[in-house]
Every structure is written in C-alpha cells, then in structure tokens.
Amino acid sequence: MKAEIFVKLKSEVLDPQGKAVSGGLKNLGFEGVKDVRVGKYIVLSLDDKMPIEEAGKKVQDMCEKLLVNTVIEEYAFRIEG
Amino acid sequence: MKAEIFVKLKSEVLDPQGKAVSGGLKNLGFEGVKDVRVGKYIVLSLDDKMPIEEAGKKVQDMCEKLLVNTVIEEYAFRIEG
C-alpha cells in the first residue's frame, strides 16, 4: 500500500524558495509563470495488511506529529490500496 | 491555471532524508511503515490565457531545465485548467 503526502506552505507564509525558483525560470526565459510554491512530496510504503481506514488515520497522525509543521504548513494525502 | 509537479529520487538512489524520516516515525511508535521517500512538491500558477497543450510542454521544459535533476530524480506533473 502506498501513501502520497503533499505538503506546502500556507498561502499567507512567504516562500523564499519559491521566489528563487520563479526568478530562475524568468532568467531562463520562461514567460507566464505568475507564482511558484515549493513544498514536500513524501511517499510512504505501508504494510499491505493494514486496513485502509486505519492507514488514513495513521498517515494523518504521522503528518500532525512529524511530517508537517502545522503552524506554517498545510497538507493533503492520497492512499493507493 | 495551476500545475502540480511531483519530484522524487529514482528508486535506485539512496534517500538519506527518507531513512531519517522513517527512523523518526519508528521512534514515535508508528508501525507498518516499510519505506519513506522524500521529494519536492512544486505548484506553479500559470497565466490563464496559456493553452493547456502549450502549458504542458512548458512545464516539461521547466522540469528538464531547472526544477528536476534528471540524473537522479524523476517527475510527474498534473495541470488543472
């Protein structure tokens, strides 16, 4: 079983890394890029015997306790059976 | 228009960050986590007037030229109109 977690900074938080990437894209001549936000993409391989509801609760718990700084970050996740 | 880019290390590349997160989850008592891979989640806000085919080519070009180290990383992206 695989869980994909998408972590990004809350919209009101300044993203210096995103600004740097945005500048880099402009320097390379890419037009039409209004904004760039850079976050974390985490892929967990979970035990296949784990029931999917339990996996969902566990992934949320892992996010809240370790993987996400909930003060400045928000997250979403997807589980594939 | 929004483009989401999912970047992760190729499977044959060691992921020390993933190993550290995996250890951290074990220390917090989370069972059933076989492996952890940590990558980049990049969200681009693109000009709405850009045709979606052009946007696709542009995002791929941006990945190949700046956002992804194609020697050790692989990527996928999704565009929402």
Backbone of each chain as nested JSON, in Angstrom:
{
  "chains": [
    {"id": "A", "residues": [
      {"number": 1, "name": "MET", "atoms": {"N": [0.84, -1.194, 0.0], "CA": [0.0, 0.0, 0.0], "C": [0.884, 1.256, 0.0]}},
      {"number": 2, "name": "LYS", "atoms": {"N": [0.459, 2.277, -0.755], "CA": [1.287, 3.48, -0.892], "C": [0.485, 4.716, -0.459]}},
      {"number": 3, "name": "ALA", "atoms": {"N": [1.126, 5.575, 0.318], "CA": [0.502, 6.848, 0.698], "C": [1.348, 7.974, 0.139]}},
      {"number": 4, "name": "GLU", "atoms": {"N": [0.702, 8.917, -0.587], "CA": [1.397, 10.089, -1.092], "C": [0.942, 11.299, -0.286]}},
      {"number": 5, "name": "ILE", "atoms": {"N": [1.914, 12.047, 0.241], "CA": [1.6, 13.213, 1.075], "C": [2.141, 14.469, 0.393]}},
      {"number": 6, "name": "PHE", "atoms": {"N": [1.292, 15.482, 0.266], "CA": [1.653, 16.735, -0.396], "C": [1.646, 17.839, 0.656]}},
      {"number": 7, "name": "VAL", "atoms": {"N": [2.84, 18.356, 0.934], "CA": [2.977, 19.365, 1.985], "C": [3.387, 20.683, 1.35]}},
      {"number": 8, "name": "LYS", "atoms": {"N": [2.696, 21.764, 1.669], "CA": [3.136, 23.065, 1.173], "C": [2.907, 24.139, 2.223]}},
      {"number": 9, "name": "LEU", "atoms": {"N": [3.612, 25.237, 2.05], "CA": [3.482, 26.337, 2.992], "C": [2.081, 26.932, 2.875]}},
      {"number": 10, "name": "LYS", "atoms": {"N": [1.519, 27.391, 3.979], "CA": [0.227, 28.077, 3.932], "C": [0.363, 29.314, 3.037]}},
      {"number": 11, "name": "SER", "atoms": {"N": [-0.722, 29.696, 2.395], "CA": [-0.639, 30.748, 1.367], "C": [-0.153, 32.076, 1.949]}},
      {"number": 12, "name": "GLU", "atoms": {"N": [-0.429, 32.319, 3.247], "CA": [-0.011, 33.615, 3.811], "C": [1.464, 33.628, 4.217]}},
      {"number": 13, "name": "VAL", "atoms": {"N": [2.14, 32.493, 4.099], "CA": [3.544, 32.409, 4.505], "C": [4.446, 32.667, 3.298]}},
      {"number": 14, "name": "LEU", "atoms": {"N": [5.419, 33.559, 3.444], "CA": [6.362, 33.876, 2.365], "C": [7.163, 32.619, 2.008]}},
      {"number": 15, "name": "ASP", "atoms": {"N": [7.372, 32.391, 0.713], "CA": [8.111, 31.201, 0.259], "C": [9.363, 31.634, -0.503]}},
      {"number": 16, "name": "PRO", "atoms": {"N": [10.467, 31.868, 0.238], "CA": [11.687, 32.346, -0.434], "C": [12.204, 31.387, -1.499]}},
      {"number": 17, "name": "GLN", "atoms": {"N": [12.036, 30.072, -1.219], "CA": [12.496, 29.078, -2.195], "C": [11.672, 29.207, -3.483]}},
      {"number": 18, "name": "GLY", "atoms": {"N": [10.379, 29.408, -3.309], "CA": [9.518, 29.596, -4.468], "C": [9.896, 30.835, -5.261]}},
      {"number": 19, "name": "LYS", "atoms": {"N": [10.226, 31.902, -4.539], "CA": [10.636, 33.158, -5.207], "C": [11.92, 32.914, -6.009]}},
      {"number": 20, "name": "ALA", "atoms": {"N": [12.849, 32.178, -5.415], "CA": [14.133, 31.912, -6.09], "C": [13.89, 31.094, -7.357]}},
      {"number": 21, "name": "VAL", "atoms": {"N": [13.036, 30.09, -7.273], "CA": [12.741, 29.257, -8.45], "C": [12.057, 30.106, -9.515]}},
      {"number": 22, "name": "SER", "atoms": {"N": [11.142, 30.947, -9.073], "CA": [10.43, 31.816, -10.014], "C": [11.403, 32.715, -10.77]}},
      {"number": 23, "name": "GLY", "atoms": {"N": [12.362, 33.287, -10.021], "CA": [13.39, 34.12, -10.655], "C": [14.228, 33.321, -11.634]}},
      {"number": 24, "name": "GLY", "atoms": {"N": [14.567, 32.102, -11.249], "CA": [15.37, 31.242, -12.127], "C": [14.65, 30.934, -13.422]}},
      {"number": 25, "name": "LEU", "atoms": {"N": [13.36, 30.674, -13.334], "CA": [12.564, 30.368, -14.532], "C": [12.511, 31.591, -15.454]}},
      {"number": 26, "name": "LYS", "atoms": {"N": [12.342, 32.778, -14.848], "CA": [12.341, 34.014, -15.662], "C": [13.677, 34.184, -16.361]}},
      {"number": 27, "name": "ASN", "atoms": {"N": [14.768, 33.958, -15.619], "CA": [16.111, 34.099, -16.228], "C": [16.312, 33.145, -17.385]}},
      {"number": 28, "name": "LEU", "atoms": {"N": [15.619, 32.005, -17.334], "CA": [15.758, 31.036, -18.436], "C": [14.802, 31.367, -19.585]}},
      {"number": 29, "name": "GLY", "atoms": {"N": [14.037, 32.473, -19.407], "CA": [13.173, 32.937, -20.491], "C": [11.767, 32.371, -20.471]}},
      {"number": 30, "name": "PHE", "atoms": {"N": [11.373, 31.718, -19.376], "CA": [10.019, 31.175, -19.308], "C": [9.041, 32.291, -18.933]}},
      {"number": 31, "name": "GLU", "atoms": {"N": [8.106, 32.554, -19.809], "CA": [7.079, 33.575, -19.549], "C": [5.824, 32.909, -18.969]}},
      {"number": 32, "name": "GLY", "atoms": {"N": [4.928, 33.706, -18.414], "CA": [3.614, 33.2, -17.997], "C": [3.583, 32.476, -16.677]}},
      {"number": 33, "name": "VAL", "atoms": {"N": [4.673, 32.546, -15.897], "CA": [4.676, 31.901, -14.575], "C": [4.382, 32.979, -13.53]}},
      {"number": 34, "name": "LYS", "atoms": {"N": [3.186, 32.955, -12.98], "CA": [2.779, 34.026, -12.049], "C": [3.335, 33.782, -10.642]}},
      {"number": 35, "name": "ASP", "atoms": {"N": [3.386, 32.525, -10.208], "CA": [3.875, 32.262, -8.849], "C": [4.393, 30.83, -8.763]}},
      {"number": 36, "name": "VAL", "atoms": {"N": [5.324, 30.598, -7.837], "CA": [5.873, 29.255, -7.616], "C": [5.868, 28.982, -6.109]}},
      {"number": 37, "name": "ARG", "atoms": {"N": [5.359, 27.828, -5.727], "CA": [5.405, 27.417, -4.319], "C": [6.109, 26.06, -4.26]}},
      {"number": 38, "name": "VAL", "atoms": {"N": [7.086, 25.936, -3.384], "CA": [7.833, 24.676, -3.301], "C": [7.542, 24.021, -1.953]}},
      {"number": 39, "name": "GLY", "atoms": {"N": [7.165, 22.732, -2.017], "CA": [6.866, 22.023, -0.767], "C": [7.468, 20.639, -0.783]}},
      {"number": 40, "name": "LYS", "atoms": {"N": [6.943, 19.755, 0.06], "CA": [7.493, 18.388, 0.181], "C": [6.508, 17.36, -0.387]}},
      {"number": 41, "name": "TYR", "atoms": {"N": [7.08, 16.406, -1.081], "CA": [6.276, 15.301, -1.638], "C": [6.816, 14.03, -0.97]}},
      {"number": 42, "name": "ILE", "atoms": {"N": [6.041, 13.431, -0.091], "CA": [6.509, 12.285, 0.699], "C": [5.719, 11.045, 0.289]}},
      {"number": 43, "name": "VAL", "atoms": {"N": [6.435, 9.976, 0.001], "CA": [5.786, 8.719, -0.388], "C": [6.109, 7.662, 0.675]}},
      {"number": 44, "name": "LEU", "atoms": {"N": [5.063, 7.144, 1.294], "CA": [5.226, 6.096, 2.312], "C": [4.809, 4.755, 1.723]}},
      {"number": 45, "name": "SER", "atoms": {"N": [5.633, 3.733, 1.909], "CA": [5.216, 2.369, 1.582], "C": [4.73, 1.761, 2.888]}},
      {"number": 46, "name": "LEU", "atoms": {"N": [3.446, 1.408, 2.917], "CA": [2.846, 0.888, 4.142], "C": [2.584, -0.603, 4.015]}},
      {"number": 47, "name": "ASP", "atoms": {"N": [2.486, -1.261, 5.153], "CA": [2.195, -2.692, 5.223], "C": [0.864, -2.979, 4.515]}},
      {"number": 48, "name": "ASP", "atoms": {"N": [0.893, -3.928, 3.552], "CA": [-0.311, -4.203, 2.751], "C": [-1.476, -4.735, 3.594]}},
      {"number": 49, "name": "LYS", "atoms": {"N": [-1.111, -5.333, 4.745], "CA": [-2.184, -5.933, 5.564], "C": [-2.968, -4.879, 6.359]}},
      {"number": 50, "name": "MET", "atoms": {"N": [-2.476, -3.62, 6.311], "CA": [-3.124, -2.566, 7.089], "C": [-4.447, -2.154, 6.431]}},
      {"number": 51, "name": "PRO", "atoms": {"N": [-5.56, -2.174, 7.197], "CA": [-6.846, -1.733, 6.619], "C": [-6.76, -0.263, 6.192]}},
      {"number": 52, "name": "ILE", "atoms": {"N": [-7.445, 0.088, 5.11], "CA": [-7.269, 1.42, 4.531], "C": [-7.73, 2.541, 5.471]}},
      {"number": 53, "name": "GLU", "atoms": {"N": [-8.796, 2.273, 6.28], "CA": [-9.25, 3.322, 7.211], "C": [-8.159, 3.578, 8.248]}},
      {"number": 54, "name": "GLU", "atoms": {"N": [-7.581, 2.469, 8.748], "CA": [-6.519, 2.597, 9.75], "C": [-5.328, 3.347, 9.15]}},
      {"number": 55, "name": "ALA", "atoms": {"N": [-5.028, 3.023, 7.884], "CA": [-3.898, 3.681, 7.205], "C": [-4.146, 5.189, 7.132]}},
      {"number": 56, "name": "GLY", "atoms": {"N": [-5.372, 5.571, 6.805], "CA": [-5.704, 7.002, 6.705], "C": [-5.469, 7.714, 8.021]}},
      {"number": 57, "name": "LYS", "atoms": {"N": [-5.982, 7.109, 9.087], "CA": [-5.799, 7.741, 10.423], "C": [-4.316, 7.812, 10.771]}},
      {"number": 58, "name": "LYS", "atoms": {"N": [-3.582, 6.717, 10.473], "CA": [-2.152, 6.67, 10.808], "C": [-1.376, 7.74, 10.04]}},
      {"number": 59, "name": "VAL", "atoms": {"N": [-1.671, 7.88, 8.749], "CA": [-0.952, 8.863, 7.928], "C": [-1.235, 10.269, 8.458]}},
      {"number": 60, "name": "GLN", "atoms": {"N": [-2.483, 10.531, 8.801], "CA": [-2.833, 11.853, 9.35], "C": [-2.074, 12.098, 10.652]}},
      {"number": 61, "name": "ASP", "atoms": {"N": [-1.998, 11.063, 11.48], "CA": [-1.291, 11.18, 12.758], "C": [0.202, 11.434, 12.526]}},
      {"number": 62, "name": "MET", "atoms": {"N": [0.789, 10.726, 11.551], "CA": [2.21, 10.905, 11.231], "C": [2.461, 12.336, 10.756]}},
      {"number": 63, "name": "CYS", "atoms": {"N": [1.506, 12.848, 9.95], "CA": [1.662, 14.217, 9.449], "C": [1.645, 15.204, 10.609]}},
      {"number": 64, "name": "GLU", "atoms": {"N": [0.655, 15.052, 11.47], "CA": [0.481, 16.01, 12.558], "C": [1.655, 15.942, 13.557]}},
      {"number": 65, "name": "LYS", "atoms": {"N": [2.235, 14.743, 13.712], "CA": [3.283, 14.589, 14.745], "C": [4.708, 14.798, 14.239]}},
      {"number": 66, "name": "LEU", "atoms": {"N": [4.93, 14.547, 12.919], "CA": [6.335, 14.627, 12.465], "C": [6.521, 15.275, 11.104]}},
      {"number": 67, "name": "LEU", "atoms": {"N": [5.68, 14.877, 10.153], "CA": [5.98, 15.209, 8.753], "C": [5.616, 16.648, 8.378]}},
      {"number": 68, "name": "VAL", "atoms": {"N": [4.726, 17.269, 9.115], "CA": [4.223, 18.596, 8.722], "C": [4.351, 19.565, 9.897]}},
      {"number": 69, "name": "ASN", "atoms": {"N": [4.858, 20.752, 9.612], "CA": [4.854, 21.802, 10.649], "C": [3.526, 22.542, 10.502]}},
      {"number": 70, "name": "THR", "atoms": {"N": [2.541, 22.137, 11.278], "CA": [1.168, 22.616, 11.072], "C": [0.994, 24.105, 11.403]}},
      {"number": 71, "name": "VAL", "atoms": {"N": [2.035, 24.72, 11.953], "CA": [1.938, 26.167, 12.212], "C": [2.037, 26.921, 10.88]}},
      {"number": 72, "name": "ILE", "atoms": {"N": [2.949, 26.484, 10.008], "CA": [3.163, 27.223, 8.753], "C": [2.85, 26.395, 7.513]}},
      {"number": 73, "name": "GLU", "atoms": {"N": [2.59, 25.095, 7.695], "CA": [2.359, 24.242, 6.528], "C": [0.955, 23.648, 6.561]}},
      {"number": 74, "name": "GLU", "atoms": {"N": [0.457, 23.305, 5.357], "CA": [-0.792, 22.548, 5.219], "C": [-0.487, 21.322, 4.365]}},
      {"number": 75, "name": "TYR", "atoms": {"N": [-1.357, 20.3, 4.454], "CA": [-1.034, 19.076, 3.725], "C": [-2.304, 18.389, 3.219]}},
      {"number": 76, "name": "ALA", "atoms": {"N": [-2.068, 17.522, 2.256], "CA": [-3.134, 16.626, 1.78], "C": [-2.456, 15.289, 1.529]}},
      {"number": 77, "name": "PHE", "atoms": {"N": [-3.248, 14.21, 1.526], "CA": [-2.627, 12.916, 1.227], "C": [-3.6, 12.024, 0.461]}},
      {"number": 78, "name": "ARG", "atoms": {"N": [-3.021, 11.052, -0.21], "CA": [-3.8, 10.12, -1.024], "C": [-3.242, 8.732, -0.743]}},
      {"number": 79, "name": "ILE", "atoms": {"N": [-4.136, 7.754, -0.561], "CA": [-3.678, 6.383, -0.284], "C": [-4.11, 5.475, -1.434]}},
      {"number": 80, "name": "GLU", "atoms": {"N": [-3.191, 4.708, -1.968], "CA": [-3.495, 3.746, -3.027], "C": [-3.371, 2.349, -2.424]}},
      {"number": 81, "name": "GLY", "atoms": {"N": [-4.479, 1.58, -2.497], "CA": [-4.556, 0.255, -1.886], "C": [-3.539, -0.715, -2.438]}}
    ]},
    {"id": "B", "residues": [
      {"number": 1, "name": "MET", "atoms": {"N": [-4.493, 29.111, -14.077], "CA": [-4.159, 27.703, -14.328], "C": [-3.059, 27.25, -13.352]}},
      {"number": 2, "name": "LYS", "atoms": {"N": [-3.194, 26.025, -12.871], "CA": [-2.256, 25.534, -11.863], "C": [-1.58, 24.255, -12.354]}},
      {"number": 3, "name": "ALA", "atoms": {"N": [-0.262, 24.168, -12.158], "CA": [0.48, 22.943, -12.48], "C": [1.087, 22.414, -11.186]}},
      {"number": 4, "name": "GLU", "atoms": {"N": [0.841, 21.121, -10.92], "CA": [1.451, 20.484, -9.772], "C": [2.539, 19.537, -10.258]}},
      {"number": 5, "name": "ILE", "atoms": {"N": [3.735, 19.649, -9.687], "CA": [4.862, 18.829, -10.121], "C": [5.331, 17.984, -8.932]}},
      {"number": 6, "name": "PHE", "atoms": {"N": [5.473, 16.694, -9.172], "CA": [5.872, 15.752, -8.132], "C": [7.259, 15.214, -8.492]}},
      {"number": 7, "name": "VAL", "atoms": {"N": [8.242, 15.566, -7.698], "CA": [9.627, 15.18, -7.99], "C": [10.11, 14.234, -6.901]}},
      {"number": 8, "name": "LYS", "atoms": {"N": [10.672, 13.095, -7.311], "CA": [11.262, 12.215, -6.292], "C": [12.522, 11.559, -6.839]}},
      {"number": 9, "name": "LEU", "atoms": {"N": [13.338, 11.084, -5.911], "CA": [14.575, 10.425, -6.303], "C": [14.25, 9.134, -7.051]}},
      {"number": 10, "name": "LYS", "atoms": {"N": [15.061, 8.768, -8.03], "CA": [14.882, 7.49, -8.716], "C": [15.016, 6.371, -7.683]}},
      {"number": 11, "name": "SER", "atoms": {"N": [14.33, 5.266, -7.919], "CA": [14.248, 4.218, -6.888], "C": [15.625, 3.651, -6.536]}},
      {"number": 12, "name": "GLU", "atoms": {"N": [16.554, 3.666, -7.507], "CA": [17.882, 3.074, -7.219], "C": [18.791, 4.031, -6.433]}},
      {"number": 13, "name": "VAL", "atoms": {"N": [18.329, 5.271, -6.206], "CA": [19.155, 6.251, -5.493], "C": [18.826, 6.213, -3.999]}},
      {"number": 14, "name": "LEU", "atoms": {"N": [19.875, 6.143, -3.168], "CA": [19.67, 6.136, -1.707], "C": [19.033, 7.453, -1.276]}},
      {"number": 15, "name": "ASP", "atoms": {"N": [18.074, 7.376, -0.338], "CA": [17.372, 8.582, 0.118], "C": [17.623, 8.763, 1.623]}},
      {"number": 16, "name": "PRO", "atoms": {"N": [18.724, 9.417, 1.991], "CA": [19.045, 9.568, 3.41], "C": [17.958, 10.298, 4.198]}},
      {"number": 17, "name": "GLN", "atoms": {"N": [17.337, 11.285, 3.515], "CA": [16.271, 12.037, 4.19], "C": [15.089, 11.1, 4.495]}},
      {"number": 18, "name": "GLY", "atoms": {"N": [14.786, 10.262, 3.53], "CA": [13.716, 9.284, 3.726], "C": [14.032, 8.325, 4.862]}},
      {"number": 19, "name": "LYS", "atoms": {"N": [15.281, 7.904, 4.931], "CA": [15.709, 6.982, 6.003], "C": [15.549, 7.677, 7.367]}},
      {"number": 20, "name": "ALA", "atoms": {"N": [15.934, 8.949, 7.424], "CA": [15.836, 9.696, 8.694], "C": [14.371, 9.822, 9.122]}},
      {"number": 21, "name": "VAL", "atoms": {"N": [13.496, 10.127, 8.172], "CA": [12.064, 10.262, 8.495], "C": [11.511, 8.91, 8.952]}},
      {"number": 22, "name": "SER", "atoms": {"N": [11.934, 7.859, 8.252], "CA": [11.475, 6.515, 8.608], "C": [11.868, 6.169, 10.044]}},
      {"number": 23, "name": "GLY", "atoms": {"N": [13.121, 6.504, 10.411], "CA": [13.592, 6.275, 11.779], "C": [12.795, 7.09, 12.779]}},
      {"number": 24, "name": "GLY", "atoms": {"N": [12.51, 8.317, 12.418], "CA": [11.733, 9.195, 13.297], "C": [10.336, 8.651, 13.552]}},
      {"number": 25, "name": "LEU", "atoms": {"N": [9.713, 8.142, 12.499], "CA": [8.361, 7.568, 12.648], "C": [8.402, 6.344, 13.558]}},
      {"number": 26, "name": "LYS", "atoms": {"N": [9.446, 5.52, 13.396], "CA": [9.586, 4.325, 14.271], "C": [9.759, 4.757, 15.717]}},
      {"number": 27, "name": "ASN", "atoms": {"N": [10.6, 5.776, 15.928], "CA": [10.817, 6.274, 17.3], "C": [9.532, 6.792, 17.926]}},
      {"number": 28, "name": "LEU", "atoms": {"N": [8.625, 7.281, 17.08], "CA": [7.349, 7.794, 17.618], "C": [6.343, 6.651, 17.795]}},
      {"number": 29, "name": "GLY", "atoms": {"N": [6.787, 5.415, 17.44], "CA": [5.932, 4.251, 17.682], "C": [5.028, 3.881, 16.53]}},
      {"number": 30, "name": "PHE", "atoms": {"N": [5.259, 4.454, 15.346], "CA": [4.422, 4.106, 14.196], "C": [4.918, 2.808, 13.572]}},
      {"number": 31, "name": "GLU", "atoms": {"N": [4.058, 1.791, 13.581], "CA": [4.405, 0.511, 12.963], "C": [3.899, 0.468, 11.524]}},
      {"number": 32, "name": "GLY", "atoms": {"N": [4.388, -0.494, 10.756], "CA": [3.828, -0.75, 9.43], "C": [4.328, 0.16, 8.329]}},
      {"number": 33, "name": "VAL", "atoms": {"N": [5.376, 0.94, 8.608], "CA": [5.932, 1.829, 7.563], "C": [7.164, 1.142, 6.995]}},
      {"number": 34, "name": "LYS", "atoms": {"N": [7.046, 0.61, 5.772], "CA": [8.14, -0.176, 5.193], "C": [9.218, 0.732, 4.608]}},
      {"number": 35, "name": "ASP", "atoms": {"N": [8.839, 1.862, 4.001], "CA": [9.844, 2.738, 3.388], "C": [9.291, 4.148, 3.282]}},
      {"number": 36, "name": "VAL", "atoms": {"N": [10.186, 5.122, 3.279], "CA": [9.804, 6.533, 3.131], "C": [10.705, 7.163, 2.071]}},
      {"number": 37, "name": "ARG", "atoms": {"N": [10.108, 7.867, 1.115], "CA": [10.877, 8.621, 0.121], "C": [10.407, 10.073, 0.189]}},
      {"number": 38, "name": "VAL", "atoms": {"N": [11.36, 10.984, 0.271], "CA": [11.007, 12.408, 0.38], "C": [11.452, 13.127, -0.883]}},
      {"number": 39, "name": "GLY", "atoms": {"N": [10.514, 13.871, -1.484], "CA": [10.853, 14.599, -2.707], "C": [10.29, 16.011, -2.66]}},
      {"number": 40, "name": "LYS", "atoms": {"N": [10.146, 16.625, -3.842], "CA": [9.677, 18.015, -3.927], "C": [8.272, 18.054, -4.533]}},
      {"number": 41, "name": "TYR", "atoms": {"N": [7.46, 18.938, -3.959], "CA": [6.095, 19.167, -4.481], "C": [6.069, 20.636, -4.888]}},
      {"number": 42, "name": "ILE", "atoms": {"N": [6.016, 20.889, -6.188], "CA": [6.112, 22.263, -6.695], "C": [4.784, 22.635, -7.339]}},
      {"number": 43, "name": "VAL", "atoms": {"N": [4.262, 23.79, -6.952], "CA": [2.994, 24.264, -7.515], "C": [3.266, 25.56, -8.277]}},
      {"number": 44, "name": "LEU", "atoms": {"N": [2.963, 25.536, -9.578], "CA": [3.148, 26.728, -10.426], "C": [1.78, 27.34, -10.717]}},
      {"number": 45, "name": "SER", "atoms": {"N": [1.67, 28.652, -10.545], "CA": [0.477, 29.365, -11.023], "C": [0.844, 29.931, -12.388]}},
      {"number": 46, "name": "LEU", "atoms": {"N": [0.132, 29.468, -13.41], "CA": [0.439, 29.861, -14.78], "C": [-0.631, 30.825, -15.314]}},
      {"number": 47, "name": "ASP", "atoms": {"N": [-0.243, 31.593, -16.315], "CA": [-1.131, 32.548, -16.966], "C": [-2.351, 31.791, -17.525]}},
      {"number": 48, "name": "ASP", "atoms": {"N": [-3.557, 32.249, -17.148], "CA": [-4.78, 31.532, -17.552], "C": [-4.98, 31.518, -19.064]}},
      {"number": 49, "name": "LYS", "atoms": {"N": [-4.375, 32.499, -19.736], "CA": [-4.585, 32.589, -21.199], "C": [-3.759, 31.559, -21.953]}},
      {"number": 50, "name": "MET", "atoms": {"N": [-2.841, 30.876, -21.231], "CA": [-1.956, 29.913, -21.895], "C": [-2.749, 28.653, -22.299]}},
      {"number": 51, "name": "PRO", "atoms": {"N": [-2.686, 28.236, -23.568], "CA": [-3.366, 26.996, -23.969], "C": [-2.78, 25.795, -23.209]}},
      {"number": 52, "name": "ILE", "atoms": {"N": [-3.616, 24.83, -22.876], "CA": [-3.192, 23.742, -21.983], "C": [-2.082, 22.885, -22.6]}},
      {"number": 53, "name": "GLU", "atoms": {"N": [-2.099, 22.708, -23.942], "CA": [-1.027, 21.915, -24.584], "C": [0.308, 22.642, -24.424]}},
      {"number": 54, "name": "GLU", "atoms": {"N": [0.244, 23.959, -24.658], "CA": [1.473, 24.761, -24.523], "C": [1.969, 24.697, -23.082]}},
      {"number": 55, "name": "ALA", "atoms": {"N": [1.021, 24.766, -22.157], "CA": [1.394, 24.717, -20.728], "C": [2.11, 23.397, -20.418]}},
      {"number": 56, "name": "GLY", "atoms": {"N": [1.595, 22.309, -20.969], "CA": [2.205, 21.002, -20.735], "C": [3.646, 20.961, -21.21]}},
      {"number": 57, "name": "LYS", "atoms": {"N": [3.843, 21.441, -22.438], "CA": [5.212, 21.446, -22.997], "C": [6.12, 22.338, -22.151]}},
      {"number": 58, "name": "LYS", "atoms": {"N": [5.585, 23.495, -21.761], "CA": [6.388, 24.46, -20.989], "C": [6.788, 23.87, -19.632]}},
      {"number": 59, "name": "VAL", "atoms": {"N": [5.827, 23.228, -18.959], "CA": [6.121, 22.652, -17.636], "C": [7.185, 21.564, -17.781]}},
      {"number": 60, "name": "GLN", "atoms": {"N": [7.045, 20.746, -18.816], "CA": [8.05, 19.697, -19.049], "C": [9.428, 20.312, -19.28]}},
      {"number": 61, "name": "ASP", "atoms": {"N": [9.45, 21.384, -20.061], "CA": [10.709, 22.079, -20.355], "C": [11.31, 22.669, -19.071]}},
      {"number": 62, "name": "MET", "atoms": {"N": [10.464, 23.253, -18.246], "CA": [10.939, 23.849, -16.983], "C": [11.527, 22.763, -16.081]}},
      {"number": 63, "name": "CYS", "atoms": {"N": [10.856, 21.601, -16.078], "CA": [11.355, 20.484, -15.251], "C": [12.733, 20.053, -15.735]}},
      {"number": 64, "name": "GLU", "atoms": {"N": [12.834, 19.85, -17.035], "CA": [14.081, 19.336, -17.601], "C": [15.233, 20.339, -17.437]}},
      {"number": 65, "name": "LYS", "atoms": {"N": [14.909, 21.657, -17.488], "CA": [15.98, 22.668, -17.468], "C": [16.338, 23.177, -16.071]}},
      {"number": 66, "name": "LEU", "atoms": {"N": [15.339, 23.124, -15.143], "CA": [15.654, 23.741, -13.833], "C": [15.143, 22.956, -12.627]}},
      {"number": 67, "name": "LEU", "atoms": {"N": [13.908, 22.504, -12.693], "CA": [13.242, 22.031, -11.471], "C": [13.652, 20.618, -11.064]}},
      {"number": 68, "name": "VAL", "atoms": {"N": [14.144, 19.831, -12.034], "CA": [14.428, 18.424, -11.735], "C": [15.866, 18.094, -12.129]}},
      {"number": 69, "name": "ASN", "atoms": {"N": [16.565, 17.388, -11.263], "CA": [17.897, 16.881, -11.632], "C": [17.671, 15.511, -12.255]}},
      {"number": 70, "name": "THR", "atoms": {"N": [17.554, 15.473, -13.564], "CA": [17.111, 14.257, -14.257], "C": [18.126, 13.119, -14.165]}},
      {"number": 71, "name": "VAL", "atoms": {"N": [19.325, 13.4, -13.636], "CA": [20.294, 12.307, -13.442], "C": [19.836, 11.41, -12.286]}},
      {"number": 72, "name": "ILE", "atoms": {"N": [19.348, 12.017, -11.218], "CA": [18.989, 11.224, -10.035], "C": [17.503, 11.316, -9.673]}},
      {"number": 73, "name": "GLU", "atoms": {"N": [16.782, 12.215, -10.35], "CA": [15.365, 12.391, -9.999], "C": [14.45, 12.052, -11.168]}},
      {"number": 74, "name": "GLU", "atoms": {"N": [13.22, 11.67, -10.815], "CA": [12.167, 11.508, -11.826], "C": [10.976, 12.372, -11.404]}},
      {"number": 75, "name": "TYR", "atoms": {"N": [10.08, 12.669, -12.376], "CA": [8.999, 13.594, -12.043], "C": [7.719, 13.248, -12.787]}},
      {"number": 76, "name": "ALA", "atoms": {"N": [6.642, 13.749, -12.248], "CA": [5.349, 13.697, -12.94], "C": [4.678, 15.037, -12.683]}},
      {"number": 77, "name": "PHE", "atoms": {"N": [3.726, 15.405, -13.562], "CA": [3.032, 16.672, -13.294], "C": [1.583, 16.577, -13.72]}},
      {"number": 78, "name": "ARG", "atoms": {"N": [0.806, 17.47, -13.163], "CA": [-0.644, 17.494, -13.444], "C": [-1.016, 18.965, -13.637]}},
      {"number": 79, "name": "ILE", "atoms": {"N": [-1.831, 19.237, -14.673], "CA": [-2.231, 20.632, -14.922], "C": [-3.745, 20.746, -14.743]}},
      {"number": 80, "name": "GLU", "atoms": {"N": [-4.169, 21.723, -13.956], "CA": [-5.603, 21.987, -13.767], "C": [-5.927, 23.303, -14.47]}},
      {"number": 81, "name": "GLY", "atoms": {"N": [-6.903, 23.213, -15.386], "CA": [-7.254, 24.367, -16.228], "C": [-7.768, 25.554, -15.436]}}
    ]}
  ]
}
